[in-house]
Amino acid sequence: MSWKFNMVVDIGNGRTTEIFESINYTYNVSSMYYRAFDDGSITTNVKGIRRLEKLSGGEAKPLLENAIKDMKEKPDIYKILNPENKWGNYEGALSILEQLLKWAEYAPKAIFHII
């Protein structure tokens, strides 16, 4: 199973359009994302990468920056969480976050959706 990430913008009359081609990545790296997005300030039951759901690029940007920073500063901790079945890995999980950050910077008013 995998997540599908995209961003949409409102084009009026209750309609939205996707502004980037969707990208997918495996759920097998969930434990990495739970750790990367846990900054101690979680006030919701939504954890991990799902914290980005329905946030604008501008709102998501600091979360992504912090998650990326933590993963880059502590690669050994994250690599321990590589899935045993080899579906997904630290490098791929980090790469997805870096791509999502680029989207957030390019389209700060667009909204993230995770399916």
Backbone hydrogen bonds in HBPLUS format (Angstrom, degrees):
<---DONOR---> <-ACCEPTOR-->    atom                        ^
c    i                          cat <-CA-CA->   ^        H-A-AA   ^      H-
h    n   atom  resd res      DA  || num        DHA   H-A  angle D-A-AA Bond
n    s   type  num  typ     dist DA aas  dist angle  dist       angle   num
A0027-TYR N   A0001-MET O   3.16 MM  26  6.04 163.5  2.19 133.8 134.2     1
A0003-TRP N   A0025-TYR O   2.76 MM  22  5.47 157.8  1.80 167.0 160.6     2
A0025-TYR N   A0003-TRP O   3.13 MM  22  5.47 147.0  2.25 137.4 145.4     3
A0115-ILE N   A0004-LYS O   2.88 MM 111  5.00 163.9  1.90 144.3 149.0     4
A0005-PHE N   A0023-ILE O   2.75 MM  18  5.35 173.9  1.76 168.3 169.6     5
A0023-ILE N   A0005-PHE O   3.10 MM  18  5.35 153.9  2.17 143.2 150.8     6
A0006-ASN N   A0113-HIS O   3.02 MM 107  5.39 149.9  2.11 155.5 159.2     7
A0113-HIS N   A0006-ASN O   2.83 MM 107  5.39 155.5  1.89 155.9 153.3     8
A0019-ILE N   A0007-MET O   2.97 MM  12  6.01 161.5  2.01 151.2 155.2     9
A0008-VAL N   A0111-ILE O   2.87 MM 103  5.29 150.4  1.95 141.1 148.6    10
A0111-ILE N   A0008-VAL O   2.86 MM 103  5.29 167.1  1.88 154.6 156.0    11
A0009-VAL N   A0017-THR O   2.97 MM   8  5.60 152.3  2.05 148.0 153.7    12
A0017-THR N   A0009-VAL O   2.96 MM   8  5.60 148.1  2.07 149.4 159.3    13
A0011-ILE N   A0015-ARG O   2.85 MM   4  5.61 163.8  1.88 139.9 145.4    14
A0015-ARG N   A0012-GLY O   2.95 MM   3  5.51 157.3  2.00 117.7 125.0    15
A0030-SER N   A0027-TYR O   2.85 MM   3  5.38 151.4  1.93 133.0 131.6    16
A0032-MET N   A0029-VAL O   2.93 MM   3  5.39 129.3  2.19 111.0 124.3    17
A0033-TYR N   A0029-VAL O   3.22 MM   4  6.66 158.2  2.27 153.1 159.2    18
A0034-TYR N   A0030-SER O   2.78 MM   4  6.08 154.1  1.85 157.9 166.2    19
A0035-ARG N   A0031-SER O   3.19 MM   4  6.30 160.7  2.23 138.7 143.2    20
A0036-ALA N   A0032-MET O   2.82 MM   4  6.06 166.7  1.84 154.1 158.4    21
A0037-PHE N   A0033-TYR O   3.00 MM   4  5.88 157.2  2.05 145.2 149.4    22
A0038-ASP N   A0035-ARG O   3.27 MM   3  5.28 156.0  2.33 102.0 109.2    23
A0051-ARG N   A0048-GLY O   3.08 MM   3  5.98 168.1  2.09 123.5 126.8    24
A0052-LEU N   A0049-ILE O   3.06 MM   3  5.97 172.3  2.06 125.5 127.9    25
A0053-GLU N   A0050-ARG O   3.10 MM   3  5.43 152.4  2.18 109.5 117.0    26
A0055-LEU N   A0052-LEU O   2.93 MM   3  5.43 159.6  1.97 142.7 140.0    27
A0054-LYS N   A0112-PHE O   2.84 MM  58  5.16 155.2  1.91 143.6 145.1    28
A0112-PHE N   A0055-LEU O   2.91 MM  57  5.67 167.3  1.92 161.2 162.2    29
A0059-GLU N   A0056-SER O   3.08 MM   3  5.11 117.5  2.49  96.0 111.0    30
A0060-ALA N   A0056-SER O   2.86 MM   4  6.07 155.8  1.92 155.9 163.2    31
A0057-GLY N   A0110-ALA O   2.88 MM  53  5.76 131.5  2.12 154.2 165.0    32
A0061-LYS N   A0057-GLY O   2.90 MM   4  5.90 140.2  2.06 146.9 156.1    33
A0058-GLY N   A0108-PRO O   2.82 MM  50  4.29 161.2  1.86 123.2 116.9    34
A0063-LEU N   A0060-ALA O   3.05 MM   3  5.33 116.4  2.47 107.6 123.5    35
A0064-LEU N   A0060-ALA O   2.93 MM   4  6.16 163.9  1.95 164.7 170.1    36
A0065-GLU N   A0061-LYS O   2.86 MM   4  6.07 164.8  1.89 158.0 162.6    37
A0066-ASN N   A0062-PRO O   2.98 MM   4  6.09 161.3  2.02 144.8 149.3    38
A0067-ALA N   A0063-LEU O   2.99 MM   4  6.17 160.0  2.03 147.9 153.7    39
A0068-ILE N   A0064-LEU O   2.88 MM   4  6.03 168.9  1.90 157.2 160.1    40
A0069-LYS N   A0065-GLU O   2.93 MM   4  6.03 160.9  1.97 145.5 151.5    41
A0070-ASP N   A0066-ASN O   2.98 MM   4  6.16 163.2  2.01 148.9 152.9    42
A0071-MET N   A0067-ALA O   2.98 MM   4  6.22 163.1  2.01 150.8 155.5    43
A0072-LYS N   A0068-ILE O   2.90 MM   4  6.10 157.2  1.95 153.5 159.7    44
A0073-GLU N   A0069-LYS O   2.90 MM   4  6.05 150.1  1.99 149.2 157.5    45
A0074-LYS N   A0070-ASP O   3.06 MM   4  6.08 137.9  2.24 144.9 154.4    46
A0077-ILE N   A0074-LYS O   3.14 MM   3  5.57 126.5  2.44 110.3 122.6    47
A0078-TYR N   A0074-LYS O   3.33 MM   4  6.69 159.8  2.37 154.0 159.6    48
A0079-LYS N   A0075-PRO O   2.77 MM   4  5.93 157.6  1.82 156.2 162.9    49
A0080-ILE N   A0076-ASP O   3.28 MM   4  6.36 142.0  2.43 137.2 144.5    50
A0081-LEU N   A0078-TYR O   2.88 MM   3  5.23 140.3  2.04 105.9 117.7    51
A0082-ASN N   A0079-LYS O   3.06 MM   3  5.20 165.2  2.08 108.5 111.4    52
A0086-LYS N   A0083-PRO O   3.09 MM   3  5.40 162.1  2.12 111.4 116.0    53
A0093-ALA N   A0089-ASN O   2.89 MM   4  6.10 163.7  1.92 159.5 164.7    54
A0094-LEU N   A0090-TYR O   2.90 MM   4  6.08 162.8  1.93 156.2 160.6    55
A0095-SER N   A0091-GLU O   2.94 MM   4  6.06 156.0  2.00 143.3 150.6    56
A0096-ILE N   A0092-GLY O   3.03 MM   4  6.28 152.4  2.11 148.0 153.9    57
A0097-LEU N   A0093-ALA O   3.29 MM   4  6.61 160.3  2.33 144.1 148.6    58
A0098-GLU N   A0094-LEU O   2.96 MM   4  6.27 157.3  2.01 153.5 160.2    59
A0099-GLN N   A0095-SER O   2.97 MM   4  6.22 151.0  2.06 146.1 153.6    60
A0100-LEU N   A0096-ILE O   2.91 MM   4  6.19 161.0  1.94 154.2 159.4    61
A0101-LEU N   A0097-LEU O   2.90 MM   4  6.12 149.4  2.00 146.6 154.9    62
A0102-LYS N   A0098-GLU O   3.11 MM   4  6.39 153.1  2.19 141.1 147.5    63
A0103-TRP N   A0099-GLN O   3.05 MM   4  6.43 157.4  2.10 149.7 155.6    64
A0104-ALA N   A0100-LEU O   2.92 MM   4  6.19 161.2  1.96 148.1 153.1    65
A0105-GLU N   A0101-LEU O   2.91 MM   4  6.17 155.7  1.97 152.9 158.9    66
A0106-TYR N   A0102-LYS O   2.95 MM   4  6.11 154.3  2.02 148.3 155.5    67
A0107-ALA N   A0103-TRP O   2.82 MM   4  5.95 156.0  1.88 157.5 163.8    68
A0110-ALA N   A0107-ALA O   3.14 MM   3  5.39 150.1  2.24 109.1 117.8    69
